[in-house]
Amino acid sequence: MTYQPIQLTESQIQQFQDDGFLIVENLLPPDLPDRLIDRMERLFYGEFETGIYPDEWYWRQGLSLPDVTREICNAWKCDRTIASLVLSAELGRLTATLAGWDGARIGQDSMWIKPPSAKAVAMHQDGAYIDYLTPPHMMTCWIALQDASLADGTLVYARGSHKWPLVDVAGEFHAPTKDYRWAMLQAAEQAGVPEPELVVVNVPAGGCGFHHGRTWHGLAPTTRTDRTFHSIGLHTIPAHAAFHPTNPAGYIYGRYKRVGDTRMDESFFPILWSNTGDRSPFLADYCADALSPRDVPISLG
């Protein structure tokens, strides 16, 4: 059976608009998760295929605590196998379609490794960290590379929380010492939602969740003691996004802002897909597209 790109139905788009997320049961071809896991493991030990270091690198062997959830950001710059997924036109198309954008470019990727008994990642809103953009809009696709369950420390959403006010929360993000839901619960109370509904993303390897930039989400604490869990998150932004003219972009993304120019350079924020067919030209030579047409069935959950 020849693979056909996912065609989102009106009911699925409406579900996303109502809930702030959409769960897809099977997104990746069966052989891809294991290849991505292999590359991720190499990244955390400092093996960068392209010779370029990631923008963020949390966890070092021999220096960091063993039960901390590990994260690397913008690994697409370091490894072409990772890039083949993160820079896929299909993920640009799907995120843009759900968001109602004309096109999408990559904003950032995040590689996540959760060892046995790993601590949580605090619930948060991605949109709270992007006031350096105009418009400050973001979509996220989080992909499980192994079968995901609550015991693995999978992603957890608060249904409908994208309709709550955007809250800039200062506090622990990696390995919080208190309930990883605390900021979300506080925001829910402020929004008049006394009992927020939490949805656990239970998907097979290669499944994913798409979510709105304002949706509260986090990685639950891992209770399993018998394996390490791997996942990838990628954040897209509108193809026409630019740097805010006055809001600072911070110590990471500020380095990619040119003096006197708010345009986002496609070398660092390539366009993945647009409804006019635009895609950053260098991507064709930089890496394959892991989600180009293939012989594998796709199903939505």
Secondary structure in CASP SS format (residue, H / E / C, confidence):
PFRMAT SS
TARGET T0000
AUTHOR 0000-0000-0000
METHOD secondary structure of the structure
MODEL  1
M C 1.00
T C 1.00
Y C 1.00
Q C 1.00
P C 1.00
I C 1.00
Q C 1.00
L C 1.00
T C 1.00
E H 1.00
S H 1.00
Q H 1.00
I H 1.00
Q H 1.00
Q H 1.00
F H 1.00
Q H 1.00
D H 1.00
D H 1.00
G C 1.00
F E 1.00
L E 1.00
I E 1.00
V E 1.00
E C 1.00
N E 1.00
L C 1.00
L C 1.00
P C 1.00
P C 1.00
D C 1.00
L H 1.00
P H 1.00
D H 1.00
R H 1.00
L H 1.00
I H 1.00
D H 1.00
R H 1.00
M H 1.00
E H 1.00
R H 1.00
L H 1.00
F H 1.00
Y C 1.00
G C 1.00
E C 1.00
F C 1.00
E C 1.00
T C 1.00
G C 1.00
I C 1.00
Y C 1.00
P C 1.00
D C 1.00
E E 1.00
W E 1.00
Y E 1.00
W C 1.00
R C 1.00
Q C 1.00
G C 1.00
L C 1.00
S C 1.00
L C 1.00
P C 1.00
D C 1.00
V C 1.00
T C 1.00
R E 1.00
E E 1.00
I E 1.00
C E 1.00
N C 1.00
A H 1.00
W H 1.00
K H 1.00
C C 1.00
D C 1.00
R H 1.00
T H 1.00
I H 1.00
A H 1.00
S H 1.00
L H 1.00
V H 1.00
L C 1.00
S C 1.00
A H 1.00
E H 1.00
L H 1.00
G H 1.00
R H 1.00
L H 1.00
T H 1.00
A H 1.00
T H 1.00
L H 1.00
A H 1.00
G C 1.00
W C 1.00
D C 1.00
G E 1.00
A E 1.00
R E 1.00
I E 1.00
G E 1.00
Q E 1.00
D E 1.00
S E 1.00
M E 1.00
W E 1.00
I E 1.00
K E 1.00
P C 1.00
P C 1.00
S C 1.00
A C 1.00
K C 1.00
A C 1.00
V E 1.00
A E 1.00
M E 1.00
H E 1.00
Q C 1.00
D H 1.00
G H 1.00
A H 1.00
Y H 1.00
I C 1.00
D C 1.00
Y C 1.00
L E 1.00
T E 1.00
P C 1.00
P C 1.00
H C 1.00
M C 1.00
M E 1.00
T E 1.00
C E 1.00
W E 1.00
I E 1.00
A E 1.00
L C 1.00
Q C 1.00
D C 1.00
A C 1.00
S C 1.00
L H 1.00
A H 1.00
D H 1.00
G C 1.00
T C 1.00
L E 1.00
V E 1.00
Y E 1.00
A E 1.00
R C 1.00
G C 1.00
S H 1.00
H H 1.00
K H 1.00
W C 1.00
P C 1.00
L C 1.00
V C 1.00
D C 1.00
V C 1.00
A C 1.00
G C 1.00
E C 1.00
F C 1.00
H E 1.00
A C 1.00
P C 1.00
T C 1.00
K C 1.00
D C 1.00
Y C 1.00
R C 1.00
W H 1.00
A H 1.00
M H 1.00
L H 1.00
Q H 1.00
A H 1.00
A H 1.00
E H 1.00
Q H 1.00
A C 1.00
G C 1.00
V C 1.00
P C 1.00
E C 1.00
P C 1.00
E C 1.00
L E 1.00
V E 1.00
V E 1.00
V C 1.00
N C 1.00
V C 1.00
P C 1.00
A C 1.00
G C 1.00
G C 1.00
C E 1.00
G E 1.00
F E 1.00
H E 1.00
H E 1.00
G C 1.00
R C 1.00
T C 1.00
W C 1.00
H E 1.00
G E 1.00
L E 1.00
A C 1.00
P C 1.00
T C 1.00
T C 1.00
R C 1.00
T C 1.00
D C 1.00
R C 1.00
T C 1.00
F E 1.00
H E 1.00
S E 1.00
I E 1.00
G E 1.00
L E 1.00
H E 1.00
T E 1.00
I E 1.00
P E 1.00
A C 1.00
H C 1.00
A C 1.00
A E 1.00
F E 1.00
H C 1.00
P C 1.00
T C 1.00
N C 1.00
P C 1.00
A C 1.00
G H 1.00
Y H 1.00
I H 1.00
Y H 1.00
G H 1.00
R H 1.00
Y H 1.00
K C 1.00
R C 1.00
V C 1.00
G C 1.00
D C 1.00
T C 1.00
R E 1.00
M C 1.00
D C 1.00
E C 1.00
S C 1.00
F C 1.00
F C 1.00
P C 1.00
I E 1.00
L E 1.00
W E 1.00
S E 1.00
N C 1.00
T C 1.00
G C 1.00
D C 1.00
R C 1.00
S C 1.00
P C 1.00
F C 1.00
L H 1.00
A H 1.00
D H 1.00
Y H 1.00
C C 1.00
A C 1.00
D C 1.00
A C 1.00
L C 1.00
S C 1.00
P C 1.00
R C 1.00
D C 1.00
V C 1.00
P C 1.00
I C 1.00
S E 1.00
L C 1.00
G C 1.00
END
